[in-house]
Amino acid sequence: MSTITLIRHGQASFGKSDYDQLSDTGYDQARRLGQALAEREELIDTVFIGGMLRHRQTAEACLESMGLDLPLQVLPDFSEFNHEHILEKSEPRYRDREWIIQQAMQQSSRPEEVFMQMFKASITRWVDGQHEQDYDETWPQFQQRVKSGLDTVASLLNQSQHALVFTSGGCISVIAQALLELNNSATFRTNWTLANCGLTRIAQSARHRNLMSLNEYGHFSGRHHSLLTFR
């Protein structure tokens, strides 16, 4: 039986001009994850990453911390959905990042919470299927893409091999949805709770694919608790 470990990227750069890069905390999370995997003496055979910069940065920092030198195989199927496009289609003014940040700061001392309310409303519009013509990638297309990526990884593993896949919360949620038969609402409730650099494990055999754990983040407990983030 082979193992596929899905890893959500470290904390990205919310509020910056380029979200798709790790924050300082994100790098610390990736290094701590690598330490934890090394302490467990995890045997890793191959490593895959989605197409985002934050996936690569997380993988590189994690593997360096583990002392592993493995090539990173890029699988675009594990790239996150285009959240900026989804926001813009819900509200055209979202094209202006400064406007979003200004609105959020005016409404609350915690602008990230206001942004999440905007984001959730935009996601609901994307998922409900009533406006599919507006989007470059529909929700069903995204689901199928991610599941195809998982099939690809499974097909490349020999029995008992272990692969790490560095990806994003949306992709992990879609896989959990498929394996646990979740509805869309439950899928996104799961998404909102995924920790940065959390682990989700899948056991793959010739006939079966089972979700063995979801959103492990015990490596951020105790003295490492300050590294636990969800956004």
C-alpha positions as CSV (number, residue, x, y, z in Angstrom):
1,M,0.0,0.0,0.0
2,S,1.4,3.4,-1.0
3,T,0.9,6.7,0.9
4,I,0.1,10.1,-0.4
5,T,0.6,13.0,2.0
6,L,-1.1,16.2,1.0
7,I,0.5,19.3,2.5
8,R,-1.1,22.7,2.5
9,H,1.4,25.5,1.8
10,G,2.7,27.7,4.5
11,Q,1.1,31.1,5.2
12,A,1.0,33.3,2.1
13,S,1.3,37.1,1.9
14,F,-2.2,38.3,2.6
15,G,-2.5,42.1,2.0
16,K,0.6,42.3,-0.1
17,S,0.8,43.1,-3.8
18,D,1.7,39.5,-4.5
19,Y,-0.2,37.0,-2.4
20,D,1.6,34.0,-4.0
21,Q,4.7,34.0,-1.8
22,L,5.3,32.8,1.7
23,S,5.3,35.2,4.6
24,D,8.1,34.9,7.2
25,T,5.7,32.8,9.3
26,G,5.1,30.6,6.2
27,Y,8.8,29.9,5.9
28,D,9.0,29.1,9.6
29,Q,6.0,26.8,9.3
30,A,7.6,24.9,6.4
31,R,10.9,24.5,8.2
32,R,9.1,23.3,11.4
33,L,7.1,20.8,9.3
34,G,10.4,19.5,7.9
35,Q,11.8,19.1,11.4
36,A,8.7,17.1,12.5
37,L,8.8,14.8,9.5
38,A,12.5,14.2,10.1
39,E,11.9,13.5,13.8
40,R,9.3,10.9,12.8
41,E,11.9,9.3,10.4
42,E,9.4,9.5,7.6
43,L,10.7,7.8,4.4
44,I,9.9,9.9,1.4
45,D,10.3,8.5,-2.2
46,T,9.0,11.4,-4.4
47,V,7.7,14.9,-4.1
48,F,5.1,16.7,-6.2
49,I,4.1,20.4,-6.1
50,G,1.3,22.4,-7.6
51,G,2.1,25.2,-10.0
52,M,2.0,28.1,-7.4
53,L,5.2,29.8,-6.1
54,R,4.0,29.2,-2.5
55,H,3.9,25.5,-3.2
56,R,7.5,25.5,-4.4
57,Q,8.7,27.7,-1.5
58,T,7.0,25.5,1.1
59,A,8.5,22.3,-0.4
60,E,12.0,23.7,-0.7
61,A,12.0,25.0,2.9
62,C,10.5,21.7,4.2
63,L,12.9,19.4,2.4
64,E,15.9,21.5,3.3
65,S,14.9,21.2,6.9
66,M,14.6,17.5,6.5
67,G,18.0,17.2,4.9
68,L,16.4,15.7,1.7
69,D,17.5,16.4,-1.8
70,L,14.7,15.2,-4.0
71,P,13.5,16.8,-7.3
72,L,10.3,18.6,-7.2
73,Q,7.9,17.3,-9.9
74,V,5.4,20.0,-10.9
75,L,1.7,18.8,-11.4
76,P,-0.4,21.8,-12.4
77,D,-3.5,19.8,-11.5
78,F,-2.6,20.6,-7.9
79,S,-2.7,24.4,-8.4
80,E,-5.3,26.3,-6.4
81,F,-8.4,27.8,-8.1
82,N,-8.0,31.4,-9.2
83,H,-9.4,33.2,-6.2
84,E,-8.8,36.7,-7.7
85,H,-10.8,35.8,-10.8
86,I,-13.6,34.4,-8.6
87,L,-13.6,37.6,-6.5
88,E,-13.7,39.9,-9.5
89,K,-16.6,38.0,-11.1
90,S,-18.6,38.4,-7.9
91,E,-17.8,42.1,-7.6
92,P,-15.8,43.9,-10.3
93,R,-14.4,46.4,-7.8
94,Y,-12.4,43.5,-6.3
95,R,-10.0,44.0,-9.3
96,D,-8.6,46.9,-7.2
97,R,-6.7,45.2,-4.3
98,E,-6.3,48.6,-2.6
99,W,-10.0,49.0,-2.6
100,I,-10.5,45.6,-1.0
101,I,-8.0,46.4,1.7
102,Q,-9.4,49.8,2.3
103,Q,-13.0,48.5,2.6
104,A,-11.9,45.8,5.0
105,M,-9.9,48.2,7.2
106,Q,-12.8,50.6,7.4
107,Q,-15.2,47.9,8.5
108,S,-13.1,46.2,11.1
109,S,-9.9,46.2,13.1
110,R,-9.4,42.7,11.7
111,P,-9.5,43.2,7.9
112,E,-8.7,39.6,7.2
113,E,-12.1,38.6,8.7
114,V,-13.9,41.1,6.5
115,F,-12.0,39.8,3.5
116,M,-13.1,36.2,4.4
117,Q,-16.7,37.3,4.4
118,M,-16.3,38.8,0.9
119,F,-14.4,35.7,-0.2
120,K,-17.0,33.2,1.1
121,A,-19.8,35.1,-0.7
122,S,-17.8,35.0,-4.0
123,I,-17.1,31.3,-3.5
124,T,-20.8,30.6,-3.0
125,R,-21.6,32.3,-6.3
126,W,-18.9,30.2,-8.1
127,V,-20.1,26.9,-6.6
128,D,-23.9,27.3,-7.0
129,G,-23.7,26.7,-10.8
130,Q,-25.9,29.6,-11.8
131,H,-23.1,31.7,-13.3
132,E,-20.8,29.1,-14.9
133,Q,-20.4,31.1,-18.1
134,D,-18.6,33.8,-16.1
135,Y,-15.7,31.7,-15.0
136,D,-12.5,30.5,-16.7
137,E,-12.7,27.4,-14.7
138,T,-16.0,26.2,-13.2
139,W,-16.4,24.4,-9.9
140,P,-17.0,21.0,-11.5
141,Q,-14.0,21.5,-13.8
142,F,-11.8,22.4,-10.8
143,Q,-13.1,19.3,-8.9
144,Q,-12.3,17.1,-11.9
145,R,-8.8,18.6,-12.4
146,V,-7.8,18.0,-8.8
147,K,-9.1,14.4,-8.8
148,S,-7.2,13.8,-12.0
149,G,-4.0,15.0,-10.3
150,L,-4.5,12.6,-7.5
151,D,-5.0,9.8,-10.0
152,T,-1.7,10.8,-11.7
153,V,0.2,10.6,-8.4
154,A,-1.3,7.3,-7.5
155,S,-0.4,5.8,-10.9
156,L,3.2,6.8,-10.5
157,L,3.7,5.2,-7.1
158,N,4.9,1.6,-6.6
159,Q,3.5,-0.4,-3.7
160,S,4.7,0.9,-0.3
161,Q,6.1,4.2,-1.7
162,H,5.4,7.5,-0.1
163,A,4.8,10.8,-1.9
164,L,4.5,14.3,-0.6
165,V,2.2,16.7,-2.5
166,F,2.5,20.4,-1.7
167,T,-0.7,22.1,-2.7
168,S,-3.5,24.3,-1.5
169,G,-6.6,24.1,0.7
170,G,-9.0,24.0,-2.2
171,C,-7.4,21.0,-3.7
172,I,-7.2,19.2,-0.4
173,S,-10.9,20.0,0.3
174,V,-11.9,18.6,-3.1
175,I,-10.1,15.3,-2.4
176,A,-11.6,15.1,1.1
177,Q,-15.0,15.7,-0.5
178,A,-14.6,12.8,-2.9
179,L,-13.3,10.4,-0.3
180,L,-15.8,11.3,2.4
181,E,-18.8,12.0,0.1
182,L,-19.2,15.6,1.4
183,N,-21.6,18.1,0.0
184,N,-20.3,21.4,-1.2
185,S,-21.2,23.3,1.9
186,A,-19.3,20.8,4.1
187,T,-16.4,20.8,1.7
188,F,-15.9,24.5,2.2
189,R,-16.4,24.3,5.9
190,T,-13.5,21.9,5.8
191,N,-11.5,24.2,3.6
192,W,-11.8,27.1,6.1
193,T,-10.3,24.9,8.9
194,L,-7.2,23.7,7.1
195,A,-4.0,24.7,8.8
196,N,-1.1,26.1,6.9
197,C,1.5,23.3,6.5
198,G,-1.1,20.8,7.8
199,L,-1.0,17.2,6.7
200,T,-3.7,15.0,5.1
201,R,-2.8,11.4,4.4
202,I,-4.3,9.0,1.9
203,A,-3.6,5.2,1.7
204,Q,-3.7,3.9,-1.8
205,S,-3.9,0.2,-2.9
206,A,-4.7,-1.4,-6.2
207,R,-8.4,-1.3,-5.5
208,H,-9.0,1.2,-2.7
209,R,-8.2,4.7,-1.8
210,N,-8.9,5.8,1.8
211,L,-8.5,9.0,3.8
212,M,-6.4,8.1,6.8
213,S,-6.1,11.5,8.4
214,L,-7.2,15.1,7.6
215,N,-5.5,18.3,8.6
216,E,-2.9,17.0,11.0
217,Y,-1.1,19.9,12.7
218,G,0.2,18.5,15.9
219,H,3.7,19.6,14.9
220,F,2.5,23.2,15.8
221,S,1.6,22.3,19.4
222,G,3.5,23.1,22.6
223,R,6.3,25.6,22.1
224,H,5.5,25.7,18.4
225,H,1.9,26.8,18.9
226,S,2.6,30.4,17.7
227,L,3.2,29.0,14.2
228,L,-0.4,27.7,13.9
229,T,-2.3,29.7,11.3
230,F,-5.2,29.1,9.0
231,R,-4.9,32.1,6.7
